[in-house]
Amino acid sequence: MSGPNTNYDPVEVAALDPQLIEEAVEAALAAAAGAASLDELKRIRGAHQGDKSPLALANREIGALPPSAKAEAGKRVGQARGRVGQAFTARQAELEAERDERILVEETLDLTVPSPYQRLGARHPISLVTERVEDIFVGMGWEIAEGPEIESEWLTFDALNIGPDHPARGEQDTFFVEPADAGVVLRTHTSPVQIRTMLDREPPIYVLCPGKVFRTDDLDATHTPVFHQFEGLVVDKGITMAHLRGALDAFVQGLFGEGIVTRLRPNYFPFTEPSAEIDCQCWVCRGEDSACRTCGGTGWIELGGSGMVNRKVLTASGIDPDEYTGFAFGLGIERSLMLRHGVADMRDIIEGDVRFSAAFGMEI
Ligand code: PHE
């Protein structure tokens, strides 16, 4: 910086030349206007407003002027710096506004757009198996029938030939609905739908009744207090056990595979006579692997109960047993599912974890 000098002539100090100051201002204004981004503005700002800029230099020279010249030069330089400062501030505000505007557009989140990573739900395998079984029977011309889960004791037991003193009545692990003497229970099997159907309509009857049933079992790997069954009922003229066998074979082939057959073993149910346990040929080894884990090497898998509808049950349902005969069967859906898909623990089926359901695919 120059020291005080009484002979100093401002016109000869290049930095204070009005022409040059005006040019410096023009250059600064043009640069500010031309800055396309905040970064660029910041970068060029030093050249026009920094310590080494022409106007800062001019400002420093004022100190060396004779007092008479200081005011005028100070005003000129001050105004010039003010204009430049304003231009940069204004451009900065403009660029900031543009940036904010752009960010609002560019970073807008459309919350209604479905995410490609969204985990899809899955239908529960109980629903899938139920529908598959329904399809098999509907394909044979049967109808689907449903009944209430809270059921009268009479339809659940008495009408099915399970009288009050019948041993089977005590073995059913029944949930009774309060008050205890109301004669209302949570149905322990889907068989009361047989009675409802027969009371409701005339033969010929070909129905499949899927639904929830309840027994006072504790939840463990192989038991659950709420599970699903499907009951089949046919009542028509001339129905024999051969028809039962044919229907069961068609069912197991539809669910487990071509060529699989069933086997009937004598059993007892109060509502059927004669009664039979249904075994299905093992669809994994077809009886050819004594170490098969699915059938335990026996070649057969137990599926459920069946038989010819007891004459007493037909009579209780208003059907003449001399004119009509019928067959019925009942199978557990959880059991069919566990067998068909190798599910080892019942709890996996009832917990409702979508990861379990998803493994069964989106089969519909
Ligand atoms: N209702 C019987 C049960 O739940 C199954 C069954 C149905 C047996 C129809 C024979 C005929 O155990």
Residues whose N, C-alpha, C, O or C-beta is under 5 A from the ligand:
A	BS01	LIG	T188 H189 S191 F269 T272 G305 S306 G307 A328 F329 G330
